[in-house]
């Protein structure tokens, strides 16, 4: 057991000491600016659709994109101190197509008894799905690596198929209209739903040069609340709704994004002096320590 504890202490020291030394070095070079940083990230990767699509739930079926689709991220991070900062991120998800054709499934279910007239003709394709989030960020850094965990809130916009058709009874005069739409009447005719989300992510940066980082970004999005979608069947002669259906989902708009790209840091408040000699740097370091600890630190 003592060997395990000793090994853990050695690993902890090996991880923490380089970070502390790098941060102390930055502090001694420029103590007045507190190492302020502005970083712009651009990364490209893949989104994994994690929504649960239960059998018979028309709501999730109508938004059933391919489980994996490409996405582009543009992110701005501002660290106003050595540790804390804020961020804002814009992600553009680019789903290629829907996996299911909901209108065709509807036709197959009723064509034995009804003639079907599609009121929304043409093949429907999902739009680009924007997602915007913002929140707080924290940073761990050493001379080559930087890790930026973050937590925020935002809005994720998900497109879905529209289904609206007229049904005429074969061998009879019955005429109905069937449609699927959101809970809100103002949502009728829309092809997307905006979902409030909680966003948690982390970016790992590897320093290629002073002005460029190679980065790996992982981001998880969880919707807040439940979303409702409704089915209406209306008798076109009387205007009465003869059938209603309700579909709900608490995982709508949930996904995971993994991407790689480049980050471009901008160091705020630092003076761009010419490179000084070793003797001059030593003198400046000793002067800084004298101001910090005094001439006789042992008396303090």
C-alpha positions as CSV (number, residue, x, y, z in Angstrom):
1,X,0.0,0.0,0.0
2,X,2.9,2.4,0.8
3,X,4.3,1.7,-2.6
4,X,1.0,2.7,-4.2
5,X,0.8,5.9,-2.2
6,X,4.4,6.7,-3.2
7,X,3.7,6.1,-6.9
8,X,0.6,8.3,-6.7
9,X,2.7,11.1,-5.1
10,X,5.4,10.8,-7.8
11,X,2.8,11.0,-10.6
12,X,1.1,14.0,-9.0
13,X,4.4,15.8,-8.6
14,X,5.4,15.0,-12.2
15,X,2.1,16.5,-13.5
16,X,1.8,19.5,-11.2
17,X,5.4,20.8,-11.0
18,X,5.9,21.5,-14.7
19,X,2.6,23.4,-14.9
20,X,3.4,25.4,-11.7
21,X,6.9,26.3,-13.1
22,X,5.5,27.4,-16.4
23,X,2.8,29.6,-14.7
24,X,5.5,31.1,-12.4
25,X,7.7,31.9,-15.3
26,X,4.8,33.6,-17.1
27,X,4.0,35.5,-13.9
28,X,7.6,36.7,-13.3
29,X,7.8,37.9,-17.0
30,X,4.7,40.0,-16.8
31,X,3.1,40.2,-13.3
32,X,0.9,43.2,-14.2
33,X,-1.1,41.6,-17.0
34,X,-2.1,38.3,-15.2
35,X,-1.5,36.4,-18.4
36,X,-4.6,37.5,-20.2
37,X,-5.4,35.5,-23.3
38,X,-7.8,35.7,-26.3
39,X,-8.0,32.6,-28.4
40,X,-9.9,32.0,-31.7
41,X,-10.5,28.3,-32.6
42,X,-11.6,26.8,-35.9
43,X,-12.2,23.0,-36.0
44,X,-14.0,20.5,-38.2
45,X,-15.3,17.1,-37.1
46,X,-18.3,14.8,-36.6
47,X,-21.6,15.0,-34.7
48,X,-23.2,11.9,-33.2
49,X,-27.0,12.1,-32.9
50,X,-27.8,10.6,-29.5
51,X,-31.6,11.2,-29.4
52,X,-33.6,8.1,-28.4
53,X,-35.9,7.2,-31.2
54,X,-38.5,4.8,-29.7
55,X,-40.6,2.8,-32.0
56,X,-43.8,4.5,-33.0
57,X,-42.7,8.0,-31.9
58,X,-43.5,10.1,-35.0
59,X,-41.8,13.1,-33.4
60,X,-38.3,11.7,-33.3
61,X,-38.9,9.8,-36.6
62,X,-39.5,13.1,-38.4
63,X,-36.1,14.5,-37.2
64,X,-34.3,11.3,-37.8
65,X,-31.0,12.5,-39.4
66,X,-28.1,10.2,-40.1
67,X,-26.6,9.2,-36.8
68,X,-23.2,10.7,-37.8
69,X,-22.9,13.9,-39.8
70,X,-20.2,16.6,-40.3
71,X,-20.0,19.8,-38.3
72,X,-17.9,23.0,-38.2
73,X,-17.1,25.0,-35.0
74,X,-16.0,28.6,-34.6
75,X,-15.1,29.4,-31.0
76,X,-13.9,32.5,-29.2
77,X,-12.4,32.2,-25.7
78,X,-11.3,35.1,-23.5
79,X,-9.3,34.4,-20.3
80,X,-9.3,37.6,-18.2
81,X,-7.2,36.0,-15.5
82,X,-4.7,33.1,-15.2
83,X,-7.5,30.6,-14.7
84,X,-11.0,31.9,-15.6
85,X,-12.6,33.2,-18.7
86,X,-15.6,33.0,-20.9
87,X,-16.3,31.5,-24.3
88,X,-18.9,31.6,-27.1
89,X,-19.2,28.9,-29.7
90,X,-21.1,28.6,-33.0
91,X,-21.5,25.2,-34.5
92,X,-23.0,24.4,-37.9
93,X,-24.2,20.8,-38.2
94,X,-24.5,19.6,-41.8
95,X,-26.8,16.5,-42.0
96,X,-27.0,15.1,-45.5
97,X,-30.4,13.5,-45.5
98,X,-33.2,12.0,-43.4
99,X,-32.9,8.3,-42.7
100,X,-36.7,7.8,-43.0
101,X,-39.4,9.2,-45.3
102,X,-42.3,9.9,-43.0
103,X,-44.7,10.7,-45.8
104,X,-44.0,7.4,-47.6
105,X,-44.6,5.5,-44.3
106,X,-47.9,7.3,-43.9
107,X,-49.0,6.4,-47.4
108,X,-48.1,2.7,-46.9
109,X,-50.2,2.7,-43.7
110,X,-53.4,4.1,-45.3
111,X,-53.3,3.5,-49.0
112,X,-55.4,0.3,-48.8
113,X,-58.4,2.4,-47.8
114,X,-57.7,6.0,-48.9
115,X,-56.4,8.0,-51.8
116,X,-53.6,10.2,-50.5
117,X,-52.8,13.7,-51.8
118,X,-49.5,15.1,-50.5
119,X,-49.9,18.8,-49.6
120,X,-46.1,19.3,-49.3
121,X,-44.7,17.8,-52.5
122,X,-41.0,17.1,-53.2
123,X,-38.2,15.4,-51.4
124,X,-37.4,17.0,-48.1
125,X,-33.8,17.4,-46.9
126,X,-32.6,18.6,-43.5
127,X,-31.2,22.2,-43.3
128,X,-27.9,23.2,-41.8
129,X,-28.5,23.0,-38.0
130,X,-26.9,25.9,-36.2
131,X,-26.1,25.6,-32.5
132,X,-25.0,28.6,-30.3
133,X,-23.8,28.3,-26.8
134,X,-21.8,30.5,-24.3
135,X,-20.6,30.2,-20.7
136,X,-17.5,29.9,-18.5
137,X,-14.1,28.3,-19.2
138,X,-11.2,27.2,-17.0
139,X,-7.6,26.6,-18.1
140,X,-4.7,24.3,-17.2
141,X,-1.4,25.0,-19.0
142,X,2.2,24.2,-19.2
143,X,4.9,25.0,-21.8
144,X,3.4,22.8,-24.6
145,X,-0.1,21.7,-23.5
146,X,-3.3,23.5,-22.5
147,X,-6.6,22.1,-21.4
148,X,-9.8,24.3,-21.4
149,X,-12.9,22.7,-19.8
150,X,-16.0,24.7,-20.2
151,X,-19.7,24.7,-19.3
152,X,-22.5,26.8,-20.8
153,X,-26.0,27.1,-22.1
154,X,-27.4,27.9,-25.5
155,X,-29.8,27.0,-28.3
156,X,-29.7,24.1,-30.7
157,X,-31.8,24.3,-33.9
158,X,-33.0,20.9,-35.3
159,X,-34.8,20.5,-38.6
160,X,-37.5,18.0,-39.2
161,X,-39.8,16.7,-41.9
162,X,-43.3,18.3,-42.5
163,X,-46.2,15.9,-43.1
164,X,-49.5,17.3,-44.3
165,X,-51.9,15.3,-46.6
166,X,-55.5,14.9,-47.6
167,X,-57.2,11.5,-47.4
168,X,-60.2,10.5,-49.5
169,X,-62.0,7.3,-48.6
170,X,-62.0,4.7,-51.4
171,X,-65.6,3.9,-52.4
172,X,-67.0,6.7,-50.2
173,X,-67.2,10.5,-49.7
174,X,-65.2,10.8,-46.5
175,X,-62.4,13.5,-46.7
176,X,-59.8,14.1,-44.1
177,X,-56.7,16.2,-43.5
178,X,-53.8,14.7,-41.5
179,X,-51.0,16.8,-40.2
180,X,-48.1,16.8,-37.7
181,X,-47.0,20.0,-35.9
182,X,-45.6,21.4,-32.8
183,X,-47.4,22.2,-29.6
184,X,-47.5,25.9,-30.4
185,X,-49.8,27.1,-33.2
186,X,-47.1,29.6,-34.3
187,X,-44.8,26.7,-35.0
188,X,-47.1,25.5,-37.8
189,X,-45.3,25.5,-41.2
190,X,-41.9,25.7,-39.5
191,X,-39.2,23.2,-40.5
192,X,-37.1,23.4,-37.3
193,X,-37.4,23.6,-33.6
194,X,-35.1,25.6,-31.3
195,X,-34.2,23.7,-28.1
196,X,-32.6,25.2,-25.0
197,X,-29.5,23.1,-24.1
198,X,-26.8,22.6,-21.5
199,X,-23.3,22.3,-23.1
200,X,-20.3,20.7,-21.5
201,X,-17.0,20.4,-23.4
202,X,-13.2,20.4,-23.2
203,X,-10.5,21.5,-25.6
204,X,-7.0,20.1,-25.6
205,X,-4.3,22.3,-27.2
206,X,-0.8,21.4,-28.3
207,X,1.5,24.3,-29.0
208,X,3.0,24.3,-32.5
209,X,4.3,27.8,-32.2
210,X,3.7,31.0,-30.2
211,X,0.8,31.9,-32.5
212,X,-0.7,28.6,-33.4
213,X,-2.1,25.5,-31.5
214,X,-3.3,22.1,-32.7
215,X,-6.5,21.3,-30.9
216,X,-8.9,18.4,-30.1
217,X,-12.4,19.5,-29.1
218,X,-15.1,17.3,-27.5
219,X,-18.5,18.7,-26.7
220,X,-21.7,17.1,-25.3
221,X,-25.1,18.8,-25.6
222,X,-28.1,17.9,-23.4
223,X,-31.5,19.4,-24.0
224,X,-33.4,21.1,-21.1
225,X,-37.0,20.0,-20.7
226,X,-39.4,17.8,-22.8
227,X,-40.6,18.6,-26.3
228,X,-44.1,17.8,-27.6
229,X,-45.4,17.1,-31.1
230,X,-49.0,16.5,-32.1
231,X,-50.9,14.7,-34.7
232,X,-54.3,16.0,-35.9
233,X,-56.8,14.3,-38.2
234,X,-59.5,16.8,-39.3
235,X,-62.8,16.1,-41.0
236,X,-62.8,18.6,-43.9
237,X,-66.6,18.7,-44.2
238,X,-67.3,19.6,-40.5
239,X,-63.9,21.0,-39.5
240,X,-63.9,18.8,-36.4
241,X,-60.7,17.1,-35.3
242,X,-61.7,13.4,-35.2
243,X,-58.3,12.1,-34.0
244,X,-55.4,13.4,-32.0
245,X,-52.0,12.0,-31.0
246,X,-49.3,13.3,-28.8
247,X,-45.5,12.4,-29.1
248,X,-43.0,13.5,-26.5
249,X,-39.2,13.4,-26.2
250,X,-36.7,14.5,-23.6
251,X,-33.6,13.6,-25.7
252,X,-34.5,15.6,-28.8
253,X,-31.4,17.7,-29.8
254,X,-29.0,15.6,-27.7
255,X,-25.6,15.0,-29.5
256,X,-21.9,14.6,-29.1
257,X,-19.4,16.5,-31.2
258,X,-15.7,15.5,-31.7
259,X,-13.5,17.7,-33.9
260,X,-9.9,18.8,-34.6
261,X,-8.5,22.1,-35.8
262,X,-6.3,25.0,-35.0
263,X,-6.3,27.7,-32.4
264,X,-4.8,31.2,-32.7
265,X,-3.9,32.9,-29.4
266,X,-3.6,36.6,-28.9
267,X,-1.7,37.6,-25.7
268,X,-3.3,40.8,-24.3
269,X,-1.3,43.5,-22.5
270,X,2.2,42.2,-23.2
271,X,4.8,44.5,-24.5
272,X,6.8,43.3,-27.5
273,X,10.3,44.3,-26.4
274,X,13.4,43.2,-28.2
275,X,15.0,40.0,-27.0
276,X,17.3,40.8,-24.1
277,X,20.6,39.2,-23.2
278,X,21.0,36.4,-20.5
279,X,22.6,38.9,-18.2
280,X,19.8,41.4,-18.6
281,X,17.1,38.7,-18.0
282,X,18.9,37.5,-14.9
283,X,19.0,41.1,-13.6
284,X,15.3,41.6,-14.2
285,X,14.4,38.3,-12.5
286,X,16.4,39.2,-9.4
287,X,14.9,42.6,-9.3
288,X,11.4,41.1,-9.5
289,X,12.3,38.7,-6.6
290,X,13.7,41.5,-4.6
291,X,10.5,43.5,-5.0
292,X,8.4,40.5,-4.1
293,X,10.4,39.0,-1.1
294,X,12.5,42.0,0.0
295,X,16.3,42.1,0.5
296,X,16.2,39.8,3.6
297,X,13.4,37.2,3.0
298,X,14.5,35.2,6.0
299,X,13.4,38.0,8.4
300,X,9.8,37.8,7.1
